[in-house]
Amino acid sequence: MGFMHLRTKPKEYKFRRQHPAGNYILDFYCHALKLAIEADGDIHNKEKVREADRERQKNLESEGIYVIRFTNKEILMNMKSVTEQINATLDNRILYLMTRSGKLFKNES
């Protein structure tokens, strides 16, 4: 699928594949960072599915889970850019959690 980068434990953070979160199954999830990465196929271009995705994301965010999405096309055609975006999101999420907690954030995945 192209998400081999997540298997390498980027920045020492473990990602689980097909992880349950409430009524949802997340494509990839890092518990320590409360970060979900979703890989969307063509079905997600349909308005009804996009609407459901927006509601799903709103519900996940209300639980403190940050969600980033990529299309399968992005993953297949430009994995370098996807990897860079994931790494930037990891950095931002770590900084956010450190700032929010007021102390050094430790990886306890």
C-alpha positions as CSV (number, residue, x, y, z in Angstrom):
1,M,0.0,0.0,0.0
2,G,2.9,2.4,0.4
3,F,2.9,3.0,4.1
4,M,6.0,1.1,4.8
5,H,7.4,4.3,6.4
6,L,5.0,3.8,9.3
7,R,6.4,0.3,10.0
8,T,9.8,1.8,10.6
9,K,8.4,3.6,13.8
10,P,9.1,7.1,12.5
11,K,10.6,9.2,15.3
12,E,10.3,6.1,17.5
13,Y,6.5,6.2,17.4
14,K,4.5,3.0,16.9
15,F,1.6,3.0,14.5
16,R,-1.1,0.3,14.6
17,R,-2.8,-0.8,11.5
18,Q,-6.6,-1.1,11.4
19,H,-7.0,0.1,15.0
20,P,-10.5,0.4,16.6
21,A,-11.5,3.7,18.0
22,G,-15.1,3.8,19.2
23,N,-17.3,2.8,16.3
24,Y,-14.6,3.4,13.8
25,I,-11.6,1.5,12.4
26,L,-8.6,3.7,11.8
27,D,-6.2,2.8,8.9
28,F,-3.2,3.8,11.0
29,Y,-3.1,5.0,14.6
30,C,-0.4,6.2,17.0
31,H,-1.8,6.0,20.5
32,A,1.0,8.1,22.1
33,L,0.3,11.0,19.7
34,K,-3.4,10.4,19.3
35,L,-2.8,10.6,15.6
36,A,-4.8,8.8,12.9
37,I,-3.7,8.5,9.3
38,E,-6.3,7.6,6.8
39,A,-5.8,6.3,3.2
40,D,-8.8,7.1,1.1
41,G,-9.8,5.2,-2.0
42,D,-12.0,6.5,-4.9
43,I,-15.2,5.8,-2.9
44,H,-14.3,8.8,-0.7
45,N,-15.0,11.1,-3.7
46,K,-18.7,10.4,-3.5
47,E,-20.6,13.2,-1.7
48,K,-22.4,10.8,0.8
49,V,-19.0,9.3,1.8
50,R,-17.4,12.7,2.1
51,E,-20.2,13.8,4.4
52,A,-19.7,10.6,6.5
53,D,-16.0,11.2,6.6
54,R,-16.5,14.8,7.9
55,E,-18.8,13.5,10.6
56,R,-16.4,10.7,11.5
57,Q,-13.4,13.2,11.7
58,K,-15.5,15.6,13.8
59,N,-16.3,12.7,16.3
60,L,-12.6,11.6,16.4
61,E,-11.4,15.1,17.0
62,S,-13.9,15.5,19.8
63,E,-12.0,12.6,21.4
64,G,-8.7,14.4,20.9
65,I,-7.6,12.3,17.9
66,Y,-6.0,14.3,15.2
67,V,-6.7,12.9,11.7
68,I,-4.7,13.4,8.5
69,R,-5.9,12.0,5.2
70,F,-4.3,11.0,1.9
71,T,-5.8,9.6,-1.3
72,N,-4.6,6.3,-2.6
73,K,-3.5,8.2,-5.7
74,E,-1.3,10.5,-3.6
75,I,0.2,7.5,-1.8
76,L,1.0,5.6,-5.0
77,M,2.1,8.6,-7.1
78,N,4.0,10.7,-4.6
79,M,5.1,8.7,-1.5
80,K,8.0,11.0,-0.9
81,S,5.6,13.9,-0.4
82,V,3.3,11.8,1.8
83,T,6.2,10.7,4.0
84,E,7.4,14.4,4.4
85,Q,3.8,15.4,5.3
86,I,3.6,12.6,7.9
87,N,7.0,13.6,9.4
88,A,5.9,17.2,9.6
89,T,2.6,16.2,11.2
90,L,4.5,14.1,13.7
91,D,6.8,17.1,14.6
92,N,3.7,19.4,15.0
93,R,1.8,16.8,17.0
94,I,4.7,16.3,19.4
95,L,5.1,20.0,19.8
96,Y,1.4,20.5,20.4
97,L,1.3,17.8,23.1
98,M,4.4,19.2,24.8
99,T,3.0,22.7,24.8
100,R,-0.4,21.5,26.1
101,S,1.0,19.4,28.9
102,G,3.6,22.0,29.9
103,K,6.2,19.3,30.3
104,L,8.4,17.1,28.2
105,F,6.3,14.7,26.2
106,K,7.6,11.1,26.3
107,N,6.8,8.4,23.8
108,E,5.0,5.7,25.7
109,S,3.5,3.8,22.8
